[in-house]
Amino acid sequence: MEMESLKGALLSACKQYVQDRITNADQAIAVASDAATDDTKSSAGDKFETTREMMQQEINRLQQLLAQARQMEQVLRNIDINIHAKQAMLGSLVETNHGAFFLSVSAGQLLVDGKTYFAVSIASPVGSLMLGKEVGEQFTLNQIEYQLVSVS
């Protein structure tokens, strides 16, 4: 697979991952809000207050997840997969002796064209150590030594 199309496929997979997170968070917020509203109709006294507070805490947690997903969405908008830099940067596909990494957002393992890639944020431990490195350079994470084989 050509490098631009491979990076495009990885970017699309990341976008789908983030969109799924946004959709799931939106749906969960709607369900939690409905449950809180329904509970007000059938509860009384302290039980009502406790349930309402628990539902509000859940809604707040889900809103934080939604905000994180929206931030990831913004990071993906800023990726230009057509830039060819010698150094690893946002949007780079970095091959190491321990796997291939797409510097984007923390989306975990992605299977593209029969091969596994790891979508990692540049703020993650492995992503931050790769950032700015060139082919042949090394870094160590969790007592494992990584060597960059290619950067595209």
Secondary structure, DSSP 4 states (H G I P E B T S, - for coil): --HHHHHHHHHHHHHHHHHHHHHHHHHHHHHHHHHHHHHHHH--HHHHHHHHHHHHHHHHHHHHHHHHHHHHHHHHHT--TT---SS--TT-EEEETTEEEEEES--EEEEETTEEEEEEETTSHHHHHHTT--TT-EEEETTEEEEEEEE-
